[in-house]
Amino acid sequence: MVLTAKQVLSERGMSQGALARLVGIGDAHINKILNGKTRPTLDLAMRIAHALGATVEELWSSDNLPVSEQDQEKVKISVI
């Protein structure tokens, strides 16, 4: 079962603000990511996963990885 980052955040009892500080971004930016309004870079997705004690794969399905367009090629290359 794939959990969303927002679900894991809630399960950990962590606020969005605390997560934002852990990964080095602003509260508004983390809110947009967690609500699906923007996609983080691959690096940021990995930092979010690490901060939540999870993997990117656990937080986002492989069909809906939160990877920006500039990082999509990196993901394709690393999978091949």
C-alpha positions as CSV (number, residue, x, y, z in Angstrom):
1,M,0.0,0.0,0.0
2,V,1.3,3.4,-1.0
3,L,0.8,6.1,1.6
4,T,0.9,9.8,0.9
5,A,3.4,12.0,2.4
6,K,0.6,13.8,4.1
7,Q,-0.7,10.6,5.7
8,V,2.8,9.7,7.0
9,L,3.2,13.2,8.3
10,S,0.0,12.8,10.3
11,E,0.9,9.4,11.6
12,R,4.3,10.7,12.8
13,G,2.5,13.6,14.6
14,M,4.7,16.1,12.8
15,S,3.4,19.5,11.7
16,Q,4.0,20.7,8.1
17,G,6.1,23.5,9.6
18,A,8.4,21.1,11.4
19,L,8.8,19.1,8.2
20,A,9.5,22.2,6.2
21,R,12.2,23.2,8.6
22,L,13.7,19.7,8.5
23,V,14.0,19.7,4.8
24,G,15.0,23.4,4.5
25,I,12.0,24.9,2.7
26,G,9.2,27.3,3.6
27,D,5.9,26.4,5.1
28,A,4.0,27.5,2.0
29,H,6.2,25.4,-0.2
30,I,5.7,22.2,1.8
31,N,2.0,22.8,1.9
32,K,1.8,23.0,-1.9
33,I,3.8,19.8,-2.2
34,L,1.7,17.9,0.3
35,N,-1.5,19.1,-1.3
36,G,-0.3,18.2,-4.8
37,K,-0.2,21.7,-6.1
38,T,3.5,21.5,-7.0
39,R,6.0,18.8,-7.4
40,P,9.4,18.8,-5.6
41,T,12.7,18.1,-7.3
42,L,13.9,14.5,-6.9
43,D,16.4,15.8,-4.2
44,L,13.6,17.4,-2.2
45,A,11.4,14.4,-2.5
46,M,14.2,12.3,-1.1
47,R,14.8,14.8,1.8
48,I,11.1,14.7,2.6
49,A,11.0,10.9,2.6
50,H,14.2,10.8,4.8
51,A,12.7,13.2,7.3
52,L,9.6,11.1,7.5
53,G,11.6,7.9,7.9
54,A,10.2,6.5,4.6
55,T,11.3,6.0,1.0
56,V,10.1,8.0,-2.0
57,E,8.4,4.8,-3.2
58,E,6.5,4.5,0.0
59,L,5.2,8.1,-0.2
60,W,4.4,8.3,-3.9
61,S,3.4,5.6,-6.3
62,S,5.7,4.9,-9.2
63,D,3.1,6.3,-11.6
64,N,2.8,9.5,-9.7
65,L,6.3,10.3,-8.5
66,P,6.5,13.9,-7.4
67,V,9.4,14.7,-9.7
68,S,9.7,17.9,-11.6
69,E,10.0,17.7,-15.3
70,Q,13.7,18.6,-15.2
71,D,14.3,15.5,-13.0
72,Q,12.1,13.1,-15.0
73,E,15.0,12.3,-17.3
74,K,17.3,11.5,-14.3
75,V,14.7,9.1,-13.0
76,K,14.4,7.4,-16.4
77,I,18.1,7.1,-16.7
78,S,18.5,5.6,-13.3
79,V,15.8,3.1,-13.9
80,I,17.2,1.9,-17.2
